[in-house]
Amino acid sequence: MSMDYDQAATRMWAKAEAAHAEGDHHLAAELEDTAGLYEQFAREDLTGVRAG
């Protein structure tokens, strides 16, 4: 079973926006970091090239 990292990143960005709106900036920052990682994984899956 493979994960769709692009969709996961989109979900994390949405959760980060909600956390910001609720005033939880620490959680928002963690979710943004996770979204960034998922975007990186999506690029790696697409290109076959691992980021350094």
N, C-alpha and C positions, 0 to 999 in steps of 0.2 A: 504494500500500500504506500503510495507516494503522497506527499503533501503538496498542495497548491500554495506555494509560498507567496505568490502575487495576491491571491485572495486573502491569505492570512495577514499580509502586510496591510491591506485595505481595512480589514477588521481592526487591527491594532491602531491604525491612525484614527479610526472612528472612536475607539475606546479612549484614546489619548485626548481627543477633542472633548469628549464627555467629561473626562476627569478634570481637564482645565476648566470647563464650565462649572463644575462642582467645587472648584477651588482646591483640588488635590493636585498640586503641581509636582509633588514628588512622584506620585503614581503616573502622572502624565509623562514625566521625563522617562521613567522606566519603560512605559508603553511605546514611546517614540523610539527609544533605543532598540527595542524588540522589533518594531516595524522596520527600522533601518536594516537590521540583520536579515529579516525575512526578504526585504527587497534585494539585498546582496545575494542571498541564496537563490532567489528567482533568476537573477542575472546569470549566476553560475550554472543553474539548470538549463537555461536557454542557450548559453554560449559554450558550455563545457569547460570554461576557463575559471579556475579558482582565483578569487581575489587574494592579494598578498597582504 
